């Protein structure tokens, strides 16, 4: 009998690295996701891309669009996997109402930040965010490069 590899309950599956560059985060929320079996298996193998994903509100519910989960080659023959299927997010009604109110304000949007495991379930961390202007993006790049320079200087001194 083969032994199963235990999943660390707080393991990150995928990150949306573009989100921090393009948005300022106001609030963060953790939402459950409605997934099919083949999607969970693919997530265990890390076959997911969250970079182009975004969250929309339809009929008072939240959905992630553009989160691409690639099917495994060993997927069952009786299903037809759709890699870019719209996935429903699960939050409490009060949280959804509050988010709808904020998103209807000018400039706010919902962005998926990462997918991770929590107690054996897949969770999606989303953020209420405001878009950055071009000069803010330049400031982000400048800060990042400044930190790199400091790290390089510290590394060369410690040798």
Steps between C-alpha positions, in 0.01 A plus 500: 500500500642837397526768766333831430701817527345725766403852391621781722171671593627850425692426179478756223395364164535811282562873538388792289826695489365765261234605751739679738651686206166613353290566814497645852330253737239641737362181659564127464250216518531123498236324291427136430478380141254270324721257305463176309699190588745525210574862598597401853732231364662752266541748785685236701744475210529881480355532150334838548551857380339784693670797333218591260221431748246751626186491714155604376166536676196337337158474665646573844768229475874516435675316216864469395555533126830434327645268762643228279521148643661267248369142501734210566579260217352224713158672521203270473357424156137569596555869580597786273717738704473874432821670615353853522164412652339771716531397866263609774641649821340430837473779757250597769205709377602797715851500351358478147258789566783714635721417202222581253455840668873574477539379140212722389705796625724649237844345461465183709538150358539146631825318421600139580836500683575134554366146529595295803403192701328542835386194694496294181288751309603740223465866598537809285628818660340801333560868557293812469739713299546833325694522176841666504581791274806481275714709736409270790618201297830679432535562875441129565776407255735758652438367853552140388830584328615699803437202726695276261796740508499502881488119510789475253706744705429308822584171332833627365597638846428172675746311278 
